[in-house]
Amino acid sequence: MQERRGGDMGVTIADVAARAGVSKTTVSRVLNAKGEINENTVLKVRQAISELGYVPSAGAVGLARGTTQMIGMLVPDLAWAWAGIVQSVVETLETEGFGLRMLTVNRGEESLRRLGLQVAAKSFDGLLVIEPEGTLGYITELHEAGLPVVLIDDRFHRPGFPYVATTNREGGEQAARHLLDLGRRRPLVVTGPEEFGCTQERLGGFVDVYAQAGIELDQRSIICGDFLFDNSRNAVAGALADGVEFDAVFGHNDPMAAGALAALHEAGLKIPRDVAVVGFDDIELASYTYPALTTIRQPMREMGEAAARLLLDHVRRSPEAAPSHIPTSLVIRGSTSEPSAN
């Protein structure tokens, strides 16, 4: 395995050794916490790593595993969006006698360097990952070097290590069938970022069900979004201003569906009489909009528990389990209820 280079200068172990005034072997021993090393030497090496922005590779931090009864969890940020997953992970680990160490990459390469050092220090027995953008290659290196890793997947990345995902395509199909059952034949779709696999799956399932009903969606009826409230509100307002005719909106997550509700309210339209709205995820927000959102429930808590148990199986070297796919489900609320219910 090649040594990972850190920062903009392509920092290597040799650079760290030169800065600290020690041998490359000593740097490697510090990274791997092997042998007795003078405390001042350890401090000099760690200071050099910090100053140079060196990111240890999985190969550089040989991963002979001990046991800490701790699990690391790497997330893009500490936003509320992951709350259901994290809470379920915590509860599952606690019942098995494990603790949780939360990790982010908010500081880019510096955060990856710290992750590498924590792996080197054997700070946890395994790693759960909700993938921060651009980290999958490094996480794969860590797994290949011996660190148990499980991905909680929302982007349709299928790595060479265990993962837990939901049935995004089936979720899109469920949204389409529900709207068709209500007689909604002119849907507007506000998608997530097009490079995300979950976006492609949700859109594919939705479009295919409409196609099976003999309805081909016009390109003007599919708007690429960013999973954010404001973008969706502006997109739906723009579609109305451009004269796009639609009687339903499918937002690829609940904040975007809520943004659609805001734009429709501002335009003086009645929901669901004039336009029905469906979201995706069933986060807490979905119950608090007006009207409350019909949505496709992504089983966050179930995914968190399944991922935690799958990782513990690998930490304990139990027989490997297959990747888990936890099904979505339709939750019907006021944003799609029959007009007579209003």
Contacts in CASP RR format, 6 or more apart in sequence:
PFRMAT RR
TARGET T0000
AUTHOR 0000-0000-0000
METHOD contacts of the structure
MODEL  1
MQERRGGDMGVTIADVAARAGVSKTTVSRVLNAKGEINENTVLKVRQAIS
ELGYVPSAGAVGLARGTTQMIGMLVPDLAWAWAGIVQSVVETLETEGFGL
RMLTVNRGEESLRRLGLQVAAKSFDGLLVIEPEGTLGYITELHEAGLPVV
LIDDRFHRPGFPYVATTNREGGEQAARHLLDLGRRRPLVVTGPEEFGCTQ
ERLGGFVDVYAQAGIELDQRSIICGDFLFDNSRNAVAGALADGVEFDAVF
GHNDPMAAGALAALHEAGLKIPRDVAVVGFDDIELASYTYPALTTIRQPM
REMGEAAARLLLDHVRRSPEAAPSHIPTSLVIRGSTSEPSAN
1 57 0 8 1.000
1 58 0 8 1.000
1 59 0 8 1.000
1 141 0 8 1.000
1 144 0 8 1.000
1 145 0 8 1.000
2 57 0 8 1.000
3 12 0 8 1.000
3 13 0 8 1.000
3 57 0 8 1.000
3 59 0 8 1.000
3 60 0 8 1.000
4 55 0 8 1.000
4 56 0 8 1.000
4 57 0 8 1.000
4 58 0 8 1.000
4 60 0 8 1.000
4 138 0 8 1.000
4 141 0 8 1.000
5 11 0 8 1.000
5 12 0 8 1.000
5 55 0 8 1.000
6 53 0 8 1.000
6 54 0 8 1.000
6 55 0 8 1.000
6 109 0 8 1.000
6 113 0 8 1.000
7 53 0 8 1.000
7 54 0 8 1.000
7 55 0 8 1.000
7 109 0 8 1.000
9 15 0 8 1.000
9 52 0 8 1.000
11 52 0 8 1.000
11 53 0 8 1.000
11 54 0 8 1.000
11 55 0 8 1.000
12 54 0 8 1.000
13 24 0 8 1.000
13 27 0 8 1.000
13 28 0 8 1.000
13 54 0 8 1.000
13 60 0 8 1.000
14 24 0 8 1.000
15 52 0 8 1.000
15 54 0 8 1.000
16 27 0 8 1.000
16 45 0 8 1.000
16 48 0 8 1.000
16 49 0 8 1.000
16 52 0 8 1.000
16 54 0 8 1.000
17 23 0 8 1.000
17 24 0 8 1.000
17 26 0 8 1.000
17 27 0 8 1.000
17 48 0 8 1.000
19 48 0 8 1.000
19 51 0 8 1.000
19 52 0 8 1.000
20 26 0 8 1.000
20 27 0 8 1.000
20 41 0 8 1.000
20 44 0 8 1.000
20 45 0 8 1.000
20 47 0 8 1.000
20 48 0 8 1.000
21 44 0 8 1.000
22 41 0 8 1.000
22 44 0 8 1.000
22 45 0 8 1.000
26 37 0 8 1.000
26 41 0 8 1.000
26 45 0 8 1.000
27 45 0 8 1.000
28 34 0 8 1.000
28 60 0 8 1.000
29 35 0 8 1.000
29 37 0 8 1.000
30 37 0 8 1.000
30 41 0 8 1.000
30 42 0 8 1.000
30 45 0 8 1.000
30 46 0 8 1.000
31 56 0 8 1.000
31 60 0 8 1.000
31 61 0 8 1.000
31 62 0 8 1.000
31 117 0 8 1.000
31 120 0 8 1.000
32 61 0 8 1.000
32 62 0 8 1.000
32 64 0 8 1.000
32 120 0 8 1.000
33 120 0 8 1.000
33 121 0 8 1.000
33 122 0 8 1.000
46 117 0 8 1.000
48 54 0 8 1.000
49 56 0 8 1.000
49 113 0 8 1.000
49 117 0 8 1.000
50 113 0 8 1.000
53 109 0 8 1.000
53 110 0 8 1.000
53 113 0 8 1.000
54 113 0 8 1.000
55 109 0 8 1.000
55 112 0 8 1.000
55 113 0 8 1.000
55 116 0 8 1.000
55 138 0 8 1.000
56 113 0 8 1.000
56 116 0 8 1.000
56 117 0 8 1.000
56 119 0 8 1.000
56 120 0 8 1.000
57 141 0 8 1.000
58 119 0 8 1.000
58 138 0 8 1.000
58 141 0 8 1.000
58 142 0 8 1.000
58 144 0 8 1.000
58 145 0 8 1.000
58 146 0 8 1.000
58 147 0 8 1.000
59 141 0 8 1.000
59 145 0 8 1.000
60 120 0 8 1.000
61 116 0 8 1.000
61 117 0 8 1.000
61 119 0 8 1.000
61 120 0 8 1.000
61 145 0 8 1.000
62 120 0 8 1.000
62 145 0 8 1.000
63 119 0 8 1.000
63 142 0 8 1.000
63 145 0 8 1.000
63 146 0 8 1.000
63 147 0 8 1.000
65 122 0 8 1.000
65 125 0 8 1.000
65 146 0 8 1.000
65 147 0 8 1.000
65 148 0 8 1.000
66 122 0 8 1.000
66 125 0 8 1.000
67 125 0 8 1.000
68 122 0 8 1.000
68 123 0 8 1.000
68 124 0 8 1.000
68 125 0 8 1.000
69 97 0 8 1.000
69 98 0 8 1.000
69 99 0 8 1.000
69 125 0 8 1.000
70 98 0 8 1.000
70 99 0 8 1.000
70 100 0 8 1.000
70 101 0 8 1.000
70 123 0 8 1.000
70 124 0 8 1.000
70 125 0 8 1.000
71 89 0 8 1.000
71 93 0 8 1.000
71 98 0 8 1.000
71 99 0 8 1.000
71 100 0 8 1.000
71 101 0 8 1.000
71 124 0 8 1.000
71 125 0 8 1.000
71 126 0 8 1.000
71 127 0 8 1.000
71 128 0 8 1.000
71 308 0 8 1.000
71 311 0 8 1.000
71 312 0 8 1.000
71 315 0 8 1.000
72 100 0 8 1.000
72 101 0 8 1.000
72 102 0 8 1.000
72 103 0 8 1.000
72 123 0 8 1.000
72 124 0 8 1.000
72 126 0 8 1.000
72 127 0 8 1.000
72 128 0 8 1.000
73 86 0 8 1.000
73 89 0 8 1.000
73 100 0 8 1.000
73 101 0 8 1.000
73 102 0 8 1.000
73 103 0 8 1.000
73 127 0 8 1.000
73 128 0 8 1.000
73 129 0 8 1.000
73 130 0 8 1.000
74 103 0 8 1.000
74 104 0 8 1.000
74 105 0 8 1.000
74 115 0 8 1.000
74 127 0 8 1.000
74 128 0 8 1.000
74 129 0 8 1.000
74 130 0 8 1.000
74 131 0 8 1.000
74 132 0 8 1.000
74 135 0 8 1.000
74 139 0 8 1.000
75 82 0 8 1.000
75 86 0 8 1.000
75 102 0 8 1.000
75 103 0 8 1.000
75 104 0 8 1.000
75 130 0 8 1.000
75 132 0 8 1.000
76 104 0 8 1.000
76 105 0 8 1.000
76 130 0 8 1.000
76 131 0 8 1.000
76 132 0 8 1.000
76 133 0 8 1.000
77 104 0 8 1.000
77 106 0 8 1.000
78 102 0 8 1.000
78 104 0 8 1.000
80 283 0 8 1.000
80 284 0 8 1.000
81 283 0 8 1.000
82 130 0 8 1.000
84 300 0 8 1.000
84 301 0 8 1.000
84 304 0 8 1.000
85 130 0 8 1.000
85 152 0 8 1.000
85 300 0 8 1.000
85 301 0 8 1.000
85 303 0 8 1.000
85 304 0 8 1.000
85 307 0 8 1.000
86 100 0 8 1.000
86 102 0 8 1.000
87 301 0 8 1.000
88 300 0 8 1.000
88 301 0 8 1.000
88 302 0 8 1.000
88 303 0 8 1.000
88 304 0 8 1.000
88 305 0 8 1.000
88 308 0 8 1.000
89 100 0 8 1.000
89 128 0 8 1.000
89 304 0 8 1.000
89 305 0 8 1.000
89 307 0 8 1.000
89 308 0 8 1.000
90 99 0 8 1.000
90 100 0 8 1.000
91 305 0 8 1.000
92 304 0 8 1.000
92 305 0 8 1.000
92 308 0 8 1.000
92 309 0 8 1.000
93 99 0 8 1.000
93 100 0 8 1.000
93 308 0 8 1.000
93 312 0 8 1.000
96 312 0 8 1.000
98 125 0 8 1.000
98 312 0 8 1.000
101 118 0 8 1.000
101 123 0 8 1.000
101 124 0 8 1.000
103 111 0 8 1.000
103 115 0 8 1.000
103 118 0 8 1.000
104 111 0 8 1.000
104 132 0 8 1.000
105 111 0 8 1.000
105 112 0 8 1.000
105 115 0 8 1.000
105 132 0 8 1.000
105 135 0 8 1.000
112 135 0 8 1.000
112 138 0 8 1.000
116 142 0 8 1.000
118 124 0 8 1.000
119 127 0 8 1.000
119 142 0 8 1.000
119 147 0 8 1.000
125 148 0 8 1.000
125 315 0 8 1.000
126 147 0 8 1.000
126 148 0 8 1.000
126 149 0 8 1.000
126 311 0 8 1.000
126 314 0 8 1.000
126 315 0 8 1.000
127 139 0 8 1.000
127 142 0 8 1.000
127 147 0 8 1.000
127 148 0 8 1.000
127 149 0 8 1.000
127 150 0 8 1.000
127 311 0 8 1.000
128 149 0 8 1.000
128 150 0 8 1.000
128 152 0 8 1.000
128 304 0 8 1.000
128 307 0 8 1.000
128 308 0 8 1.000
128 311 0 8 1.000
129 135 0 8 1.000
129 139 0 8 1.000
129 149 0 8 1.000
129 150 0 8 1.000
129 151 0 8 1.000
129 152 0 8 1.000
130 151 0 8 1.000
130 152 0 8 1.000
130 154 0 8 1.000
131 139 0 8 1.000
131 151 0 8 1.000
131 153 0 8 1.000
131 155 0 8 1.000
131 157 0 8 1.000
136 151 0 8 1.000
136 157 0 8 1.000
136 159 0 8 1.000
139 149 0 8 1.000
139 151 0 8 1.000
139 159 0 8 1.000
140 159 0 8 1.000
140 160 0 8 1.000
140 161 0 8 1.000
142 149 0 8 1.000
143 149 0 8 1.000
143 159 0 8 1.000
143 160 0 8 1.000
143 161 0 8 1.000
148 311 0 8 1.000
148 314 0 8 1.000
148 315 0 8 1.000
149 161 0 8 1.000
149 162 0 8 1.000
149 311 0 8 1.000
150 161 0 8 1.000
150 162 0 8 1.000
150 163 0 8 1.000
150 164 0 8 1.000
150 307 0 8 1.000
150 310 0 8 1.000
150 311 0 8 1.000
150 314 0 8 1.000
151 157 0 8 1.000
151 159 0 8 1.000
151 161 0 8 1.000
151 162 0 8 1.000
151 163 0 8 1.000
151 164 0 8 1.000
151 307 0 8 1.000
152 163 0 8 1.000
152 164 0 8 1.000
152 165 0 8 1.000
152 303 0 8 1.000
152 304 0 8 1.000
152 307 0 8 1.000
153 163 0 8 1.000
153 164 0 8 1.000
153 165 0 8 1.000
154 165 0 8 1.000
154 166 0 8 1.000
154 196 0 8 1.000
154 198 0 8 1.000
154 298 0 8 1.000
155 196 0 8 1.000
155 197 0 8 1.000
155 198 0 8 1.000
156 165 0 8 1.000
156 168 0 8 1.000
156 196 0 8 1.000
156 197 0 8 1.000
156 198 0 8 1.000
156 200 0 8 1.000
156 201 0 8 1.000
157 163 0 8 1.000
157 197 0 8 1.000
162 310 0 8 1.000
162 311 0 8 1.000
162 314 0 8 1.000
162 320 0 8 1.000
162 321 0 8 1.000
162 323 0 8 1.000
163 323 0 8 1.000
163 324 0 8 1.000
164 303 0 8 1.000
164 304 0 8 1.000
164 306 0 8 1.000
164 307 0 8 1.000
164 310 0 8 1.000
164 323 0 8 1.000
164 324 0 8 1.000
164 325 0 8 1.000
164 326 0 8 1.000
165 303 0 8 1.000
165 323 0 8 1.000
165 324 0 8 1.000
165 325 0 8 1.000
165 326 0 8 1.000
166 298 0 8 1.000
166 299 0 8 1.000
166 303 0 8 1.000
166 325 0 8 1.000
166 326 0 8 1.000
166 327 0 8 1.000
166 328 0 8 1.000
167 325 0 8 1.000
167 326 0 8 1.000
167 327 0 8 1.000
167 328 0 8 1.000
168 197 0 8 1.000
168 198 0 8 1.000
168 201 0 8 1.000
168 202 0 8 1.000
168 328 0 8 1.000
169 201 0 8 1.000
169 202 0 8 1.000
169 204 0 8 1.000
169 205 0 8 1.000
170 205 0 8 1.000
170 327 0 8 1.000
170 328 0 8 1.000
171 202 0 8 1.000
171 205 0 8 1.000
171 280 0 8 1.000
171 296 0 8 1.000
171 328 0 8 1.000
171 330 0 8 1.000
172 201 0 8 1.000
172 202 0 8 1.000
172 203 0 8 1.000
172 204 0 8 1.000
172 205 0 8 1.000
172 206 0 8 1.000
172 209 0 8 1.000
172 250 0 8 1.000
172 280 0 8 1.000
172 296 0 8 1.000
172 328 0 8 1.000
173 205 0 8 1.000
173 206 0 8 1.000
173 208 0 8 1.000
173 209 0 8 1.000
174 296 0 8 1.000
174 328 0 8 1.000
174 329 0 8 1.000
174 330 0 8 1.000
175 202 0 8 1.000
175 206 0 8 1.000
175 250 0 8 1.000
175 278 0 8 1.000
175 279 0 8 1.000
175 280 0 8 1.000
175 296 0 8 1.000
175 330 0 8 1.000
176 187 0 8 1.000
176 205 0 8 1.000
176 206 0 8 1.000
176 207 0 8 1.000
176 208 0 8 1.000
176 209 0 8 1.000
176 210 0 8 1.000
176 250 0 8 1.000
177 209 0 8 1.000
178 278 0 8 1.000
178 294 0 8 1.000
178 330 0 8 1.000
178 332 0 8 1.000
178 336 0 8 1.000
179 187 0 8 1.000
179 248 0 8 1.000
179 250 0 8 1.000
179 276 0 8 1.000
179 278 0 8 1.000
179 336 0 8 1.000
180 209 0 8 1.000
180 210 0 8 1.000
180 213 0 8 1.000
182 248 0 8 1.000
182 272 0 8 1.000
182 276 0 8 1.000
182 336 0 8 1.000
182 338 0 8 1.000
183 247 0 8 1.000
184 247 0 8 1.000
184 248 0 8 1.000
184 276 0 8 1.000
185 213 0 8 1.000
185 215 0 8 1.000
185 247 0 8 1.000
186 221 0 8 1.000
186 245 0 8 1.000
186 246 0 8 1.000
186 247 0 8 1.000
186 248 0 8 1.000
187 206 0 8 1.000
187 210 0 8 1.000
187 217 0 8 1.000
187 221 0 8 1.000
187 246 0 8 1.000
187 247 0 8 1.000
187 248 0 8 1.000
187 249 0 8 1.000
187 250 0 8 1.000
188 221 0 8 1.000
188 223 0 8 1.000
188 236 0 8 1.000
188 239 0 8 1.000
188 244 0 8 1.000
188 246 0 8 1.000
188 248 0 8 1.000
188 249 0 8 1.000
188 250 0 8 1.000
188 260 0 8 1.000
189 203 0 8 1.000
189 206 0 8 1.000
189 207 0 8 1.000
189 217 0 8 1.000
189 221 0 8 1.000
189 222 0 8 1.000
189 223 0 8 1.000
189 249 0 8 1.000
189 250 0 8 1.000
189 251 0 8 1.000
189 252 0 8 1.000
190 223 0 8 1.000
190 225 0 8 1.000
190 232 0 8 1.000
190 235 0 8 1.000
190 236 0 8 1.000
190 249 0 8 1.000
190 250 0 8 1.000
190 251 0 8 1.000
190 252 0 8 1.000
190 256 0 8 1.000
190 260 0 8 1.000
191 199 0 8 1.000
191 202 0 8 1.000
191 203 0 8 1.000
191 222 0 8 1.000
191 223 0 8 1.000
191 224 0 8 1.000
191 225 0 8 1.000
191 251 0 8 1.000
191 252 0 8 1.000
192 198 0 8 1.000
192 199 0 8 1.000
192 202 0 8 1.000
192 224 0 8 1.000
192 225 0 8 1.000
192 226 0 8 1.000
192 227 0 8 1.000
192 252 0 8 1.000
192 253 0 8 1.000
192 256 0 8 1.000
193 199 0 8 1.000
193 224 0 8 1.000
193 225 0 8 1.000
193 226 0 8 1.000
193 227 0 8 1.000
194 200 0 8 1.000
194 224 0 8 1.000
198 252 0 8 1.000
199 252 0 8 1.000
202 252 0 8 1.000
202 280 0 8 1.000
203 222 0 8 1.000
203 252 0 8 1.000
206 250 0 8 1.000
207 217 0 8 1.000
207 222 0 8 1.000
210 216 0 8 1.000
210 217 0 8 1.000
220 239 0 8 1.000
220 242 0 8 1.000
220 244 0 8 1.000
221 244 0 8 1.000
221 246 0 8 1.000
223 235 0 8 1.000
223 239 0 8 1.000
225 231 0 8 1.000
225 232 0 8 1.000
225 235 0 8 1.000
225 252 0 8 1.000
225 256 0 8 1.000
227 252 0 8 1.000
227 253 0 8 1.000
227 255 0 8 1.000
227 256 0 8 1.000
228 255 0 8 1.000
228 256 0 8 1.000
229 255 0 8 1.000
229 256 0 8 1.000
229 258 0 8 1.000
229 259 0 8 1.000
229 262 0 8 1.000
230 259 0 8 1.000
231 256 0 8 1.000
232 251 0 8 1.000
232 255 0 8 1.000
232 256 0 8 1.000
232 257 0 8 1.000
232 258 0 8 1.000
232 259 0 8 1.000
232 260 0 8 1.000
232 263 0 8 1.000
233 259 0 8 1.000
233 260 0 8 1.000
233 262 0 8 1.000
233 263 0 8 1.000
234 263 0 8 1.000
235 263 0 8 1.000
236 249 0 8 1.000
236 259 0 8 1.000
236 260 0 8 1.000
236 263 0 8 1.000
236 264 0 8 1.000
237 263 0 8 1.000
237 266 0 8 1.000
237 267 0 8 1.000
238 263 0 8 1.000
239 246 0 8 1.000
240 263 0 8 1.000
240 267 0 8 1.000
246 275 0 8 1.000
247 274 0 8 1.000
247 275 0 8 1.000
247 276 0 8 1.000
248 275 0 8 1.000
248 276 0 8 1.000
248 277 0 8 1.000
248 278 0 8 1.000
248 336 0 8 1.000
249 257 0 8 1.000
249 260 0 8 1.000
249 264 0 8 1.000
249 275 0 8 1.000
249 276 0 8 1.000
249 277 0 8 1.000
249 278 0 8 1.000
250 257 0 8 1.000
250 278 0 8 1.000
250 279 0 8 1.000
250 280 0 8 1.000
251 257 0 8 1.000
251 260 0 8 1.000
251 277 0 8 1.000
251 278 0 8 1.000
251 279 0 8 1.000
251 280 0 8 1.000
252 279 0 8 1.000
252 280 0 8 1.000
253 279 0 8 1.000
253 280 0 8 1.000
253 281 0 8 1.000
254 279 0 8 1.000
254 280 0 8 1.000
254 281 0 8 1.000
254 282 0 8 1.000
254 283 0 8 1.000
254 285 0 8 1.000
254 286 0 8 1.000
254 293 0 8 1.000
254 295 0 8 1.000
255 283 0 8 1.000
255 285 0 8 1.000
256 279 0 8 1.000
257 277 0 8 1.000
257 278 0 8 1.000
257 279 0 8 1.000
257 280 0 8 1.000
257 286 0 8 1.000
257 289 0 8 1.000
257 293 0 8 1.000
257 295 0 8 1.000
257 335 0 8 1.000
258 285 0 8 1.000
258 286 0 8 1.000
258 289 0 8 1.000
258 293 0 8 1.000
260 277 0 8 1.000
261 271 0 8 1.000
261 277 0 8 1.000
261 289 0 8 1.000
261 290 0 8 1.000
261 291 0 8 1.000
261 293 0 8 1.000
261 335 0 8 1.000
264 271 0 8 1.000
264 274 0 8 1.000
264 275 0 8 1.000
264 277 0 8 1.000
265 271 0 8 1.000
269 275 0 8 1.000
270 342 0 8 1.000
271 277 0 8 1.000
271 291 0 8 1.000
271 334 0 8 1.000
271 335 0 8 1.000
272 291 0 8 1.000
272 334 0 8 1.000
272 335 0 8 1.000
272 336 0 8 1.000
272 337 0 8 1.000
272 338 0 8 1.000
272 339 0 8 1.000
272 342 0 8 1.000
273 339 0 8 1.000
273 342 0 8 1.000
276 294 0 8 1.000
276 335 0 8 1.000
276 336 0 8 1.000
277 293 0 8 1.000
277 294 0 8 1.000
277 335 0 8 1.000
277 336 0 8 1.000
278 293 0 8 1.000
278 294 0 8 1.000
278 295 0 8 1.000
278 296 0 8 1.000
278 335 0 8 1.000
278 336 0 8 1.000
279 286 0 8 1.000
279 293 0 8 1.000
279 294 0 8 1.000
279 295 0 8 1.000
279 296 0 8 1.000
280 295 0 8 1.000
280 296 0 8 1.000
280 298 0 8 1.000
281 295 0 8 1.000
281 296 0 8 1.000
281 297 0 8 1.000
281 298 0 8 1.000
281 300 0 8 1.000
282 295 0 8 1.000
282 296 0 8 1.000
282 297 0 8 1.000
282 298 0 8 1.000
282 331 0 8 1.000
285 293 0 8 1.000
286 292 0 8 1.000
286 293 0 8 1.000
286 295 0 8 1.000
286 331 0 8 1.000
286 333 0 8 1.000
287 293 0 8 1.000
287 333 0 8 1.000
289 335 0 8 1.000
291 333 0 8 1.000
291 334 0 8 1.000
291 335 0 8 1.000
291 337 0 8 1.000
292 333 0 8 1.000
292 334 0 8 1.000
292 335 0 8 1.000
293 333 0 8 1.000
293 334 0 8 1.000
293 335 0 8 1.000
294 330 0 8 1.000
294 331 0 8 1.000
294 332 0 8 1.000
294 333 0 8 1.000
294 334 0 8 1.000
294 335 0 8 1.000
294 336 0 8 1.000
294 337 0 8 1.000
295 331 0 8 1.000
295 333 0 8 1.000
296 328 0 8 1.000
296 329 0 8 1.000
296 330 0 8 1.000
296 331 0 8 1.000
297 328 0 8 1.000
297 329 0 8 1.000
297 330 0 8 1.000
297 331 0 8 1.000
298 328 0 8 1.000
299 326 0 8 1.000
299 327 0 8 1.000
299 328 0 8 1.000
299 329 0 8 1.000
302 326 0 8 1.000
303 324 0 8 1.000
303 326 0 8 1.000
306 324 0 8 1.000
306 326 0 8 1.000
307 324 0 8 1.000
310 321 0 8 1.000
310 324 0 8 1.000
313 319 0 8 1.000
313 320 0 8 1.000
313 321 0 8 1.000
314 320 0 8 1.000
334 341 0 8 1.000
END
